[in-house]
Amino acid sequence: MAEDKLFDICIVGGGIVGAATAYSFQQAYPEMKILLIEKENRPASHQTGHNSGVIHSGIYYKPGSYKATNCVKGKDQLIAFAKEHGIKHDVCGKIIVATEETEFPHMEKVFNNGIANGLTDNRWINAAEIKEIEPHCTGIKGIWVPYTGIIDFVGATAKMLEITESLNSESKVVFNEEVISYVEESGIKNIRTNKASYKAKYMVFCGGLQSDRLAKKDGVKLDMSIVGFRGDYYELTDAAKHKVRNLIYPVPNPEFPFLGVHFTRMTDGSVECGPNAVFSFKREGYGKMDFSLKDTAEALAFRGTWNLLFKHFGFAYNEYRRAFSKRLFLQTLQRLIPDLTMEDLQPGRAGVRAMALGLDGETIDDFRIEQKGNSLHVLNAPSPAATASLAIGDQIREMAEERFALREVIGQ
């Protein structure tokens, strides 16, 4: 039996963060032999392929945080990548709209965060200017954010992987293989999937919804857990799509870790409305009735899940009601576009977001990457991870260069 081929780095996970990491390594080290393993039959099958398709500007995030710096840098990299490689995108701008004066203080904070993060072209707009930009939207004050756009994240992910393989014939991307074990012996990781076995000098785990499980299997001691929250979308019918030109967002409620139900014109011309946010009984379950005993038991056995639900019981209850009531969903949407009707909405898709929770029930708000031996684990890559993916990939590569002395070991 032939000896397993030795790769320099194995990346686990074919979402956009895993793809961008492989792309960053291969661009910096064309001679590097990279293996990327994805358990699904295509790239971007979970969070990347089920998000809202928005290129975020960086206006929401705490200045100085990884979220802020990676988003602002990453959006420019992503737009340049899309232009170079013909990925469908449009930097169309968005408006953040207040419908009540009580929203003004947090709106001011959001605007100032944007300034601190270098987004100096944002501007305040009044009710009449809101109507000029989005004629069917009603608000009393708004922020125009010209940096925001839309993109085909699935197409971008596939292109990153295609380029990675094209730069080195010995690099490899495999689908339909789930990583079962990875044991380190004499400084080499012996990796076994459900179909094959491989060897690698280093590993980078970009497992998204499975990131905590992959880390535990590698012996990482965790004080957090991934809990899935499903987001449901509606779409505007063809007859109603004219009611949204580009992107319309509410002022986010600072008490909750979500941006709120919003309107997004997608790159294919459709208009999505959503998402809500409800506890998911299956980490990779996109139907309202999907259920996994393992996922549910793990989530409910974690103290942080209960602390989160108790702290935000009213919010959670209302989100569940809205998940099963089109009329309640419509009422939320009508805060921004009052002339929407039941006939304007048709059921859309859903996504599941990986929420990293601490034991206290607080969400881990920033990116979190940890080292274990010759492995790096991306434990938390929350929104705007897709927008920031190329910057995150570079950050992971730089971390690997520093901790693993990569330049000395490539080619050994």
Helices and strands as residue ranges (DSSP letters): E 6-12, H 16-28, E 34-37, G 48-50, E 54-55, H 66-85, E 89-90, E 94-98, G 101-103, H 104-116, E 123-126, H 127-133, E 141-145, E 149-151, H 153-167, E 172-174, E 179-185, E 188-193, E 197-205, G 208-210, H 211-217, E 224-236, G 241-243, E 247-250, E 262-265, E 271-274, E 278-279, H 293-301, H 303-311, H 313-323, H 326-333, G 342-344, E 345-358, E 368-372, E 375-380, H 389-404, H 406-409
